[in-house]
Amino acid sequence: MRGTEIRLRSLSECSIADITALWNKGFEQYVNDMSRTEFQMAVRMGKLHIHPEMSVAAYAGDTPAGFVMIGWRDFGGRKLAWNGGTGVAVAFRGCGLSKLLLAEAIRRAKTSGAERLSLEARTDNDRAVAAYRSQGFVVADRLLDLRRTGGFSEMPFRREKEGGYSSVRGTPELAGGLPFYNGRLSSWTTEWFSLDGGRSLIVYDSKGTAAGYSLYQEELDSANRLSSIRLCHCEADPGRGDGRDVIRYMLAEIMKPCVVRLSRKAHYVRASNRELMEALREAGFEQTQEEYLMELTFS
């Protein structure tokens, strides 16, 4: 297929069948099955705010060659963009098509007024990381997955000072309105507006001041019993001096240490959140995956 003229066009010009074909061709021969049905693709694009006009498709004649999907969100006056997937069909890999697609997606994001464009890349995918660096992306942080299954032999998440905090649970957007909400050092997929079925926990100190927040999801088994907890954000107000205790208070509330049969996960939590990392590892959570959070800033 090399040597064939490549034609770029907006994803908005493609049907959902075309988009699904582009995705499935772009992720052929991956270790994990990344294929999607048309319905799954439509749901994914809506959930992650994929913007068809900013996303790019590549064709060689009528043959799907590759794509870049771009998510777009105007959040509190900040225009943010995210690479929601880059895929190149097997026959076109290794010939620079991903760089061509990414350069065009970057141009569109910048022209549309985006403040920054972010993405995630596996830390062991040297080729992809090098390609992103060549386009101006820099590593902002590392995003980690950690897991623990089963009960605890002793009560985890002990604090230096007991008492003094209260919490309110609600919808994810409640956390998004906090002045210290950390939307920069997090994955687009775990932002409050992308967390399908998610919940928030906001912690207050004895004076009624918001001290921290968490975003998380809970799953039920066939008997309608809690079976899994997935933590996505766990942040204390960085301007406070009690961040360690605030983090541990939230973990004790969300991870339900007195419940034995649970799968507990921390998904895409930032490695630079040292107080969270310390508490999770003390409690026996083990790392299962690591990715770079990369960003390209336009202004």
Salt bridges, closest charged atoms under 4 A:
GLU28 OE2 - LYS25 NZ 3.81
GLU104 OE2 - ARG107 NH2 2.74
GLU104 OE2 - ARG108 NE 2.78
GLU115 OE2 - ARG78 NH2 3.04
ASP124 OD1 - ARG122 NE 3.16
ASP145 OD1 - HIS267 ND1 2.96
GLU160 OE2 - ARG244 NH1 3.85
GLU162 OE1 - ARG159 NH2 3.42
ASP205 OD2 - ARG240 NH1 2.95
GLU218 OE1 - ARG199 NH1 3.91
GLU218 OE2 - LYS256 NZ 3.98
ASP221 OD2 - ARG225 NE 3.18
GLU235 OE1 - ARG270 NH2 2.82
ASP242 OD1 - ARG240 NE 2.81
GLU253 OE1 - ARG169 NH2 3.40
GLU278 OE1 - ARG244 NE 3.50
GLU278 OE1 - ARG248 NH2 3.42
GLU282 OE1 - ARG248 NH2 3.10
GLU290 OE2 - ARG142 NH1 2.40
GLU295 OE1 - ARG116 NH1 3.13
GLU295 OE2 - ARG184 NH2 2.53
